[in-house]
Amino acid sequence: MLFSLFFLSLFLWIPNVCSYWLMAANNVLTTQRMDPIQYPGTVGSHVHSVLGGSSFSLNMSTADLRGSECTSIPIQEDKSNYWYPHLYWQKNDGSFVTVNGSAVMYYLFSDNSSLTAPFPDDFRMISGDPNLRTLNASSFAQQAITFLCLNFAGVSTKYNELPVNQDCTSGIRSQINFPSCWDGKNVDSEDHKSHIAFPSTGPDNGTCDDPNYPVTLPRIFMEVYWVTQGFQDQRGEAMTPRQPFVFSNGDPTGYGYHADFFNGWESGVLQKAINECHCNPYGDPSCCVAAGTFTIDQNARCYISNTVDEITTGNLTTLPGANPVQAPCYEEYIATYTPAIVEPVYVSTKDGVLPNGTTEVVTPASTIAAHQKAAGTCLWTGGAQERRAPIAGLLLGLMAVLYCLL
């Protein structure tokens, strides 16, 4: 996979100062309006692309995920779920077209295994805020999110937002760090964030020296490569030619980017990896496989059928959930239509074969008379976005160095 090789090449010069591995997801498990952390048991507010164990559902536990029939993560013992908002291209008639994306996860931790603890059972967390539309540069939570305008033949450039007026000839990569300091007590919190924190000096470096968050967890860094270059010649047909892409939560800025994690690692495996997976400085986990730490199958595929009876990909007249495109501010929006929830879920392990079968409605579709608060104040008109100074892509490698040296 070209983008994985590109990023890997940036790390070839990094000294062996810490342990990490990277793994490109074999495929996207499903793309639906589901978020069992933020919206358990019900239809979510916007679409996510989901990776990981096939037991992903509206209500789930670590035990459920460990019982998954398959996982879309190449490390077969990792049946965790990871999800992030899907990206769309908005046409000048107001309709939307799916942008394809694929993900890579990094697990980073100290060479001193006693400093890092594995995720406990039923641990979950969210990084980012889907309602943000402006940047607070001093916020570690917002520093944790960046976008790379890729140019494999030249210089790739990093931004705090979706690149504006840029020809990203090799696509756009969204990047996010999860918090890696834990309170040591709670596997979740009311806002799904208060039980965790970023390290002392930033999202990708520092220590867990805050007494309220004394436990160091593996740092998950996730990047999603979006195949945006295919839309470059169609900018004149976009609603906003200077920046034509919109995330599923109605965000054209990128400031509302976010990601979720729900632990589904098989018991004892992540602890063993923390203890033993220190065998090369390049993020290649194959030596950990050779040592018997875990197994990898890069050819395995894992798909599940929809729980939410709704079309979320292809050509769409509106964003699923009828999310309005909002910037540079955000107003609460209540969808008037909620699609049905159906069962059972079917699983496919065949390459490119999406599962299907007879389902029954367990929660009927519904329509309500709701007040539409996003009445125009924050609706996106394609106005100027503030641009941050770009950072040369090669500096990305400095993340890992700082994290492991501090």
VOPAGU-2260 file (C-alpha; in pm, 1 decimal, decimal comma):
REM VOPAGU-2260
SITE   aa  ch    i         X         Y         Z
SITE  MET   A    0       0,0       0,0       0,0
SITE  LEU   A    1     165,4     315,8    -126,7
SITE  PHE   A    2      72,2     549,0     155,6
SITE  SER   A    3     193,7     303,8     420,4
SITE  LEU   A    4     529,5     271,2     248,7
SITE  PHE   A    5     553,8     648,6     222,4
SITE  PHE   A    6     497,0     702,3     591,5
SITE  LEU   A    7     721,6     413,0     685,3
SITE  SER   A    8    1004,5     567,3     485,4
SITE  LEU   A    9     984,7     876,6     702,9
SITE  PHE   A   10    1080,0     666,7    1002,5
SITE  LEU   A   11    1376,9     478,8     863,0
SITE  TRP   A   12    1621,5     722,8    1020,9
SITE  ILE   A   13    1467,0     713,6    1370,0
SITE  PRO   A   14    1703,3     565,0    1631,6
SITE  ASN   A   15    1588,0     266,4    1833,5
SITE  VAL   A   16    1467,6     478,6    2124,2
SITE  CYS   A   17    1118,7     333,7    2169,5
SITE  SER   A   18     884,8      54,8    2068,7
SITE  TYR   A   19     599,7      81,8    1827,6
SITE  TRP   A   20     431,6    -105,3    1550,3
SITE  LEU   A   21     206,6       4,4    1268,0
SITE  MET   A   22     -64,7    -196,8    1101,5
SITE  ALA   A   23    -268,6    -110,2     794,2
SITE  ALA   A   24    -627,9    -222,7     833,4
SITE  ASN   A   25    -713,7    -499,0     588,8
SITE  ASN   A   26   -1047,0    -335,7     506,4
SITE  VAL   A   27   -1323,6    -118,9     649,9
SITE  LEU   A   28   -1557,4    -339,0     855,0
SITE  THR   A   29   -1865,3    -123,5     792,5
SITE  THR   A   30   -1971,7     236,3     723,7
SITE  GLN   A   31   -2286,8     322,5     916,6
SITE  ARG   A   32   -2452,5     573,8    1146,7
SITE  MET   A   33   -2338,1     383,9    1456,0
SITE  ASP   A   34   -2147,0     502,0    1762,1
SITE  PRO   A   35   -2189,8     263,3    2058,3
SITE  ILE   A   36   -1985,4     493,8    2284,3
SITE  GLN   A   37   -2170,6     820,1    2220,9
SITE  TYR   A   38   -2506,4     673,8    2111,7
SITE  PRO   A   39   -2539,8     324,3    2265,8
SITE  GLY   A   40   -2848,5     134,5    2159,3
SITE  THR   A   41   -2964,7     388,1    1903,3
SITE  VAL   A   42   -2886,6     536,5    1562,8
SITE  GLY   A   43   -2592,4     776,8    1575,5
SITE  SER   A   44   -2593,6    1136,3    1459,5
SITE  HIS   A   45   -2349,7    1085,4    1170,0
SITE  VAL   A   46   -2172,4     817,0     970,8
SITE  HIS   A   47   -1852,9     645,9    1085,4
SITE  SER   A   48   -1623,1     406,4     907,1
SITE  VAL   A   49   -1544,1     122,7    1145,6
SITE  LEU   A   50   -1244,8    -108,5    1174,7
SITE  GLY   A   51   -1190,7    -419,9    1382,4
SITE  GLY   A   52   -1395,7    -700,7    1532,2
SITE  SER   A   53   -1714,2    -825,9    1368,0
SITE  SER   A   54   -1909,9    -812,1    1695,6
SITE  PHE   A   55   -1931,0    -433,6    1660,9
SITE  SER   A   56   -2284,5    -338,0    1763,6
SITE  LEU   A   57   -2497,8     -66,0    1919,1
SITE  ASN   A   58   -2431,2    -219,7    2261,3
SITE  MET   A   59   -2112,0    -415,4    2317,6
SITE  SER   A   60   -1845,5    -517,3    2566,3
SITE  THR   A   61   -1487,8    -638,4    2546,3
SITE  ALA   A   62   -1618,1    -991,6    2600,0
SITE  ASP   A   63   -1847,5    -949,3    2299,3
SITE  LEU   A   64   -1561,8    -825,5    2081,1
SITE  ARG   A   65   -1336,7   -1114,0    2184,4
SITE  GLY   A   66   -1607,1   -1343,1    2049,4
SITE  SER   A   67   -1591,7   -1181,7    1704,4
SITE  GLU   A   68   -1596,4   -1420,0    1411,2
SITE  CYS   A   69   -1327,7   -1209,8    1239,5
SITE  THR   A   70   -1143,6    -877,6    1253,0
SITE  SER   A   71   -1043,6    -633,4     979,6
SITE  ILE   A   72    -721,8    -562,9    1172,4
SITE  PRO   A   73    -427,3    -774,1    1050,1
SITE  ILE   A   74    -324,0    -861,4    1406,8
SITE  GLN   A   75    -580,3   -1133,2    1458,6
SITE  GLU   A   76    -577,5   -1101,6    1837,2
SITE  ASP   A   77    -689,7    -738,8    1809,5
SITE  LYS   A   78   -1067,3    -745,5    1787,2
SITE  SER   A   79   -1095,9    -389,4    1914,0
SITE  ASN   A   80   -1307,7    -141,3    1721,1
SITE  TYR   A   81   -1177,3     188,9    1589,0
SITE  TRP   A   82   -1403,0     436,0    1407,9
SITE  TYR   A   83   -1389,0     782,0    1251,5
SITE  PRO   A   84   -1620,6    1009,4    1048,2
SITE  HIS   A   85   -1646,3     932,5     679,9
SITE  LEU   A   86   -1544,9    1189,4     417,0
SITE  TYR   A   87   -1758,7    1310,7     126,0
SITE  TRP   A   88   -1715,6    1540,2    -175,2
SITE  GLN   A   89   -1994,0    1799,0    -201,6
SITE  LYS   A   90   -2120,0    1883,4    -550,3
SITE  ASN   A   91   -2249,9    2225,9    -649,8
SITE  ASP   A   92   -2607,2    2093,4    -648,0
SITE  GLY   A   93   -2573,1    2015,2    -276,6
SITE  SER   A   94   -2539,9    1638,4    -317,6
SITE  PHE   A   95   -2252,3    1427,8    -184,7
SITE  VAL   A   96   -2020,4    1157,3    -318,2
SITE  THR   A   97   -1827,8     907,3    -106,4
SITE  VAL   A   98   -1450,1     946,6     -79,0
SITE  ASN   A   99   -1272,8     613,8     -30,3
SITE  GLY   A  100   -1035,0     584,8     263,5
SITE  SER   A  101    -808,2     329,4     431,5
SITE  ALA   A  102    -647,6     339,2     773,6
SITE  VAL   A  103    -321,5     264,8     951,6
SITE  MET   A  104    -288,5     236,1    1329,9
SITE  TYR   A  105      28,9     289,2    1528,5
SITE  TYR   A  106      80,7     155,8    1880,5
SITE  LEU   A  107     364,6     338,8    2061,0
SITE  PHE   A  108     503,9     261,1    2405,0
SITE  SER   A  109     821,5     276,7    2610,1
SITE  ASP   A  110    1103,8      25,3    2583,4
SITE  ASN   A  111    1064,4      -3,6    2960,2
SITE  SER   A  112     758,9    -229,4    2972,7
SITE  SER   A  113     695,0    -148,1    3338,8
SITE  LEU   A  114     596,8     207,2    3237,3
SITE  THR   A  115     301,6     107,2    3017,1
SITE  ALA   A  116     -19,2     -75,3    3108,3
SITE  PRO   A  117    -257,3    -247,5    2864,5
SITE  PHE   A  118    -612,7    -125,3    2817,9
SITE  PRO   A  119    -849,2    -278,3    3075,0
SITE  ASP   A  120   -1160,5    -469,1    2977,4
SITE  ASP   A  121   -1446,3    -247,8    2852,0
SITE  PHE   A  122   -1214,0      51,4    2818,5
SITE  ARG   A  123   -1330,6     305,6    2560,8
SITE  MET   A  124   -1239,0     661,0    2465,1
SITE  ILE   A  125   -1299,4     941,8    2218,0
SITE  SER   A  126   -1040,2    1182,1    2080,7
SITE  GLY   A  127   -1163,9    1503,9    1920,8
SITE  ASP   A  128   -1497,0    1689,4    1921,2
SITE  PRO   A  129   -1736,9    1662,6    1623,2
SITE  ASN   A  130   -1892,5    2002,0    1703,0
SITE  LEU   A  131   -1574,6    2210,1    1674,1
SITE  ARG   A  132   -1538,0    2441,0    1376,4
SITE  THR   A  133   -1254,3    2669,4    1492,1
SITE  LEU   A  134    -901,2    2609,7    1617,2
SITE  ASN   A  135    -768,0    2665,0    1967,5
SITE  ALA   A  136    -396,7    2622,6    1899,3
SITE  SER   A  137    -315,9    2579,3    2269,7
SITE  SER   A  138    -549,3    2280,4    2309,5
SITE  PHE   A  139    -369,7    1945,3    2323,5
SITE  ALA   A  140    -693,5    1784,6    2202,3
SITE  GLN   A  141    -684,0    1994,6    1885,2
SITE  GLN   A  142    -307,9    1960,7    1844,2
SITE  ALA   A  143    -377,8    1586,9    1832,7
SITE  ILE   A  144    -549,9    1629,0    1494,2
SITE  THR   A  145    -366,2    1718,4    1173,3
SITE  PHE   A  146    -407,6    1675,3     798,6
SITE  LEU   A  147    -135,4    1593,3     549,9
SITE  CYS   A  148    -159,0    1716,5     191,1
SITE  LEU   A  149      27,8    1434,4      20,9
SITE  ASN   A  150     262,3    1471,9    -272,7
SITE  PHE   A  151     474,2    1161,1    -312,6
SITE  ALA   A  152     672,6    1325,1    -593,4
SITE  GLY   A  153     750,3    1638,8    -393,4
SITE  VAL   A  154     685,9    1778,1     -45,5
SITE  SER   A  155     393,0    1668,2     168,5
SITE  THR   A  156     261,2    1945,8     390,5
SITE  LYS   A  157      82,5    1930,5     724,9
SITE  TYR   A  158    -210,4    2150,6     828,2
SITE  ASN   A  159    -438,6    2189,0    1128,6
SITE  GLU   A  160    -740,7    2174,8     897,1
SITE  LEU   A  161    -848,6    2025,6     568,4
SITE  PRO   A  162    -611,3    2182,2     312,5
SITE  VAL   A  163    -756,0    2488,5     136,8
SITE  ASN   A  164    -664,5    2581,0    -222,0
SITE  GLN   A  165    -416,7    2293,2    -236,2
SITE  ASP   A  166    -359,0    2034,3    -506,7
SITE  CYS   A  167    -290,2    1728,8    -292,1
SITE  THR   A  168    -171,2    1516,4    -581,9
SITE  SER   A  169    -136,9    1199,1    -374,5
SITE  GLY   A  170    -444,8    1244,0    -154,7
SITE  ILE   A  171    -516,9    1378,3     192,9
SITE  ARG   A  172    -435,5    1197,9     515,8
SITE  SER   A  173    -623,2    1270,8     837,3
SITE  GLN   A  174    -418,3    1201,5    1150,4
SITE  ILE   A  175    -521,3    1174,8    1514,4
SITE  ASN   A  176    -358,5    1086,1    1845,8
SITE  PHE   A  177    -560,2     930,8    2125,7
SITE  PRO   A  178    -491,0    1033,5    2487,0
SITE  SER   A  179    -248,6     794,3    2657,6
SITE  CYS   A  180    -278,0     885,5    3027,8
SITE  TRP   A  181    -549,6     713,3    3233,2
SITE  ASP   A  182    -695,5     774,7    3578,2
SITE  GLY   A  183    -641,9     406,8    3659,1
SITE  LYS   A  184    -999,7     358,7    3777,6
SITE  ASN   A  185   -1267,9     425,2    3519,1
SITE  VAL   A  186   -1305,2     248,7    3185,6
SITE  ASP   A  187   -1536,7     527,6    3068,5
SITE  SER   A  188   -1670,9     866,2    3178,5
SITE  GLU   A  189   -1981,5    1071,2    3110,0
SITE  ASP   A  190   -1817,6    1263,3    2826,7
SITE  HIS   A  191   -1601,5     960,9    2731,7
SITE  LYS   A  192   -1292,3    1178,2    2781,4
SITE  SER   A  193   -1261,2    1276,1    3148,1
SITE  HIS   A  194   -1107,3     941,6    3249,2
SITE  ILE   A  195    -811,6    1002,8    3015,3
SITE  ALA   A  196    -568,9    1284,7    2934,3
SITE  PHE   A  197    -286,8    1370,4    2699,9
SITE  PRO   A  198      75,0    1355,2    2823,4
SITE  SER   A  199     236,0    1651,7    2996,7
SITE  THR   A  200     380,7    1833,5    2696,1
SITE  GLY   A  201     149,5    1742,7    2410,8
SITE  PRO   A  202     -53,8    1472,6    2239,7
SITE  ASP   A  203     252,5    1289,7    2108,7
SITE  ASN   A  204     515,6    1345,9    2378,3
SITE  GLY   A  205     562,9    1393,3    2751,3
SITE  THR   A  206     480,5    1183,7    3055,5
SITE  CYS   A  207     176,0    1094,9    3263,1
SITE  ASP   A  208     289,0    1295,7    3565,3
SITE  ASP   A  209     -54,8    1436,7    3652,2
SITE  PRO   A  210    -159,4    1255,4    3973,7
SITE  ASN   A  211    -514,3    1242,4    3839,9
SITE  TYR   A  212    -395,0    1044,6    3535,7
SITE  PRO   A  213     -95,6     844,3    3657,6
SITE  VAL   A  214    -124,3     534,5    3436,6
SITE  THR   A  215      47,5     530,1    3096,6
SITE  LEU   A  216    -136,7     343,3    2822,6
SITE  PRO   A  217     -12,5     260,5    2473,0
SITE  ARG   A  218     -48,1     567,2    2252,6
SITE  ILE   A  219    -268,9     497,4    1953,2
SITE  PHE   A  220    -199,3     715,2    1651,3
SITE  MET   A  221    -436,9     663,1    1360,3
SITE  GLU   A  222    -405,9     793,9    1007,4
SITE  VAL   A  223    -664,2     762,6     731,7
SITE  TYR   A  224    -556,6     801,6     370,7
SITE  TRP   A  225    -838,1     956,9     167,1
SITE  VAL   A  226    -829,6     911,6    -211,4
SITE  THR   A  227    -917,4    1274,9    -283,6
SITE  GLN   A  228    -693,4    1317,8    -587,6
SITE  GLY   A  229    -959,5    1166,8    -812,5
SITE  PHE   A  230   -1177,3    1472,3    -748,1
SITE  GLN   A  231    -908,4    1726,9    -835,9
SITE  ASP   A  232   -1027,4    1771,7   -1195,2
SITE  GLN   A  233   -1384,0    1822,5   -1071,4
SITE  ARG   A  234   -1320,8    2119,5    -842,6
SITE  GLY   A  235   -1521,3    2344,6   -1073,7
SITE  GLU   A  236   -1824,3    2122,9   -1009,9
SITE  ALA   A  237   -1790,0    2140,1    -630,4
SITE  MET   A  238   -2005,2    2341,3    -393,6
SITE  THR   A  239   -1686,5    2500,9    -256,8
SITE  PRO   A  240   -1402,3    2460,8    -508,7
SITE  ARG   A  241   -1135,3    2593,0    -270,4
SITE  GLN   A  242   -1207,7    2307,5     -26,6
SITE  PRO   A  243   -1472,1    2066,7    -158,3
SITE  PHE   A  244   -1467,3    1795,8     109,9
SITE  VAL   A  245   -1700,9    1752,8     407,5
SITE  PHE   A  246   -1692,3    1502,9     692,0
SITE  SER   A  247   -2010,4    1311,8     775,5
SITE  ASN   A  248   -2079,2    1533,8    1078,0
SITE  GLY   A  249   -2122,0    1829,7     841,2
SITE  ASP   A  250   -1769,9    1959,7     901,1
SITE  PRO   A  251   -1588,7    2123,4     605,5
SITE  THR   A  252   -1304,0    2251,5     825,4
SITE  GLY   A  253   -1154,3    1935,9     978,3
SITE  TYR   A  254   -1157,4    2091,0    1325,6
SITE  GLY   A  255   -1445,3    1857,4    1413,9
SITE  TYR   A  256   -1250,9    1545,3    1319,4
SITE  HIS   A  257   -1254,7    1274,2    1586,2
SITE  ALA   A  258   -1207,5     903,4    1644,6
SITE  ASP   A  259   -1327,4     638,8    1890,2
SITE  PHE   A  260   -1166,5     327,2    2037,9
SITE  PHE   A  261   -1325,8      33,1    2221,3
SITE  ASN   A  262   -1087,0    -229,4    2359,2
SITE  GLY   A  263   -1127,0    -578,9    2220,5
SITE  TRP   A  264    -775,0    -719,0    2255,4
SITE  GLU   A  265    -767,6   -1083,8    2350,4
SITE  SER   A  266    -679,8   -1129,2    2715,9
SITE  GLY   A  267    -308,4   -1097,6    2792,5
SITE  VAL   A  268    -195,1   -1034,5    2433,6
SITE  LEU   A  269    -144,0    -657,9    2454,6
SITE  GLN   A  270      45,2    -696,4    2783,3
SITE  LYS   A  271     267,0    -955,9    2616,9
SITE  ALA   A  272     325,7    -719,6    2324,5
SITE  ILE   A  273     420,9    -437,0    2562,1
SITE  ASN   A  274     663,6    -671,5    2736,7
SITE  GLU   A  275     817,3    -835,1    2431,2
SITE  CYS   A  276     757,8    -638,5    2109,7
SITE  HIS   A  277    1080,4    -434,4    2101,0
SITE  CYS   A  278    1252,5    -601,7    1809,8
SITE  ASN   A  279    1295,3    -333,8    1541,9
SITE  PRO   A  280    1284,6      45,7    1513,5
SITE  TYR   A  281    1078,6      65,1    1194,6
SITE  GLY   A  282     729,1     -24,6    1313,3
SITE  ASP   A  283     735,6    -361,5    1135,8
SITE  PRO   A  284     548,6    -608,9    1360,5
SITE  SER   A  285     669,8    -920,2    1175,6
SITE  CYS   A  286     947,9    -982,0    1426,7
SITE  CYS   A  287     686,8    -980,7    1703,8
SITE  VAL   A  288     501,5   -1245,8    1506,6
SITE  ALA   A  289     821,0   -1450,3    1477,8
SITE  ALA   A  290     861,5   -1426,2    1854,8
SITE  GLY   A  291     509,7   -1560,4    1908,3
SITE  THR   A  292     374,7   -1235,6    2053,7
SITE  PHE   A  293      74,5   -1227,2    1819,1
SITE  THR   A  294     -29,3   -1345,2    1473,4
SITE  ILE   A  295     -82,8   -1143,4    1155,9
SITE  ASP   A  296    -291,5   -1216,6     848,4
SITE  GLN   A  297    -276,5    -933,2     596,4
SITE  ASN   A  298    -499,9   -1122,7     355,6
SITE  ALA   A  299    -786,3   -1172,7     599,0
SITE  ARG   A  300   -1105,4    -980,7     526,8
SITE  CYS   A  301   -1394,1    -900,5     757,8
SITE  TYR   A  302   -1722,6    -726,7     674,3
SITE  ILE   A  303   -2056,1    -697,9     853,9
SITE  SER   A  304   -2402,1    -613,2     724,1
SITE  ASN   A  305   -2584,7    -297,8     826,3
SITE  THR   A  306   -2763,5    -265,4    1156,7
SITE  VAL   A  307   -2896,8      76,8    1056,9
SITE  ASP   A  308   -3118,2      42,3     749,0
SITE  GLU   A  309   -2971,8     331,0     552,2
SITE  ILE   A  310   -2753,1     395,3     247,4
SITE  THR   A  311   -2435,3     578,1     349,9
SITE  THR   A  312   -2205,1     548,3      48,8
SITE  GLY   A  313   -2218,3     629,5    -320,1
SITE  ASN   A  314   -2409,7     931,0    -449,6
SITE  LEU   A  315   -2630,5    1087,4    -181,4
SITE  THR   A  316   -2872,3    1379,5    -192,8
SITE  THR   A  317   -2788,5    1469,2     169,4
SITE  LEU   A  318   -2543,2    1358,1     433,0
SITE  PRO   A  319   -2689,7    1062,8     626,0
SITE  GLY   A  320   -2884,0    1207,1     917,1
SITE  ALA   A  321   -2940,9    1518,5     705,2
SITE  ASN   A  322   -2650,3    1684,3     883,5
SITE  PRO   A  323   -2619,1    2043,5     759,4
SITE  VAL   A  324   -2273,6    2159,6     651,2
SITE  GLN   A  325   -2176,6    2411,0     919,3
SITE  ALA   A  326   -1877,8    2645,4     958,5
SITE  PRO   A  327   -1724,4    2852,9    1108,3
SITE  CYS   A  328   -1959,3    2776,2    1397,3
SITE  TYR   A  329   -2189,6    2493,5    1501,9
SITE  GLU   A  330   -2554,5    2486,9    1607,2
SITE  GLU   A  331   -2737,9    2183,8    1740,1
SITE  TYR   A  332   -2928,4    1993,8    1477,0
SITE  ILE   A  333   -3203,4    1737,2    1534,7
SITE  ALA   A  334   -3280,1    1502,2    1246,5
SITE  THR   A  335   -3650,8    1455,6    1185,4
SITE  TYR   A  336   -3613,9    1106,1    1036,8
SITE  THR   A  337   -3448,7     806,8    1202,1
SITE  PRO   A  338   -3400,9     488,7     996,1
SITE  ALA   A  339   -3494,4     144,4    1122,0
SITE  ILE   A  340   -3262,9     -83,1    1319,1
SITE  VAL   A  341   -3254,3    -437,3    1181,6
SITE  GLU   A  342   -3123,4    -778,0    1289,6
SITE  PRO   A  343   -2943,4   -1010,9    1257,9
SITE  VAL   A  344   -2598,5    -896,8    1149,6
SITE  TYR   A  345   -2430,6   -1108,1     882,0
SITE  VAL   A  346   -2054,7   -1155,5     852,9
SITE  SER   A  347   -1842,1   -1208,4     542,2
SITE  THR   A  348   -1474,7   -1301,1     526,0
SITE  LYS   A  349   -1455,2   -1303,7     145,3
SITE  ASP   A  350   -1255,8   -1030,2     -24,1
SITE  GLY   A  351   -1486,8    -757,5    -151,4
SITE  VAL   A  352   -1801,9    -958,1     -75,8
SITE  LEU   A  353   -2039,5    -764,0     146,5
SITE  PRO   A  354   -2265,7    -985,0     357,8
SITE  ASN   A  355   -2641,2    -985,8     318,6
SITE  GLY   A  356   -2939,8   -1188,5     426,5
SITE  THR   A  357   -3293,9   -1167,7     550,7
SITE  THR   A  358   -3337,2    -925,7     840,3
SITE  GLU   A  359   -3617,3    -820,4    1071,6
SITE  VAL   A  360   -3692,4    -472,0    1196,9
SITE  VAL   A  361   -3635,3    -449,8    1572,1
SITE  THR   A  362   -3678,9     -72,6    1597,1
SITE  PRO   A  363   -3901,2      83,0    1329,2
SITE  ALA   A  364   -3807,6     396,5    1140,2
SITE  SER   A  365   -3958,5     711,5    1286,5
SITE  THR   A  366   -4034,1    1069,8    1192,0
SITE  ILE   A  367   -4065,1    1351,3    1444,0
SITE  ALA   A  368   -4153,1    1718,5    1432,6
SITE  ALA   A  369   -3823,7    1863,5    1553,5
SITE  HIS   A  370   -3707,5    2221,0    1579,3
SITE  GLN   A  371   -3427,0    2277,1    1329,8
SITE  LYS   A  372   -3181,9    2492,3    1525,0
SITE  ALA   A  373   -2925,4    2507,5    1245,2
SITE  ALA   A  374   -3144,6    2757,4    1066,5
SITE  GLY   A  375   -2877,7    2952,6     886,7
SITE  THR   A  376   -2641,4    3125,1    1127,5
SITE  CYS   A  377   -2374,0    2857,0    1095,1
SITE  LEU   A  378   -2458,0    2709,8     757,1
SITE  TRP   A  379   -2144,7    2686,2     543,4
SITE  THR   A  380   -2129,4    2932,4     255,6
SITE  GLY   A  381   -1775,6    2854,6     144,5
SITE  GLY   A  382   -1625,7    3157,5     316,5
SITE  ALA   A  383   -1257,0    3196,9     388,4
SITE  GLN   A  384   -1104,6    2948,0     627,4
SITE  GLU   A  385    -812,9    3061,4     834,0
SITE  ARG   A  386    -502,0    2874,1     726,2
SITE  ARG   A  387    -225,1    2766,6     960,0
SITE  ALA   A  388     137,4    2773,6     861,9
SITE  PRO   A  389     226,5    2444,8     689,7
SITE  ILE   A  390     483,7    2210,2     833,8
SITE  ALA   A  391     702,4    2004,6     602,6
SITE  GLY   A  392     585,7    1644,4     601,1
SITE  LEU   A  393     927,3    1507,1     687,9
SITE  LEU   A  394     894,8    1658,8    1034,2
SITE  LEU   A  395     625,7    1402,8    1109,8
SITE  GLY   A  396     895,8    1159,1    1210,4
SITE  LEU   A  397     989,2    1391,0    1495,7
SITE  MET   A  398     670,8    1283,1    1675,2
SITE  ALA   A  399     804,0     941,1    1755,5
SITE  VAL   A  400    1145,1    1070,9    1858,0
SITE  LEU   A  401    1003,0    1326,1    2101,9
SITE  TYR   A  402     756,8    1078,2    2245,0
SITE  CYS   A  403    1021,3     821,1    2321,5
SITE  LEU   A  404    1300,1    1051,8    2435,2
SITE  LEU   A  405    1086,8    1234,6    2691,4
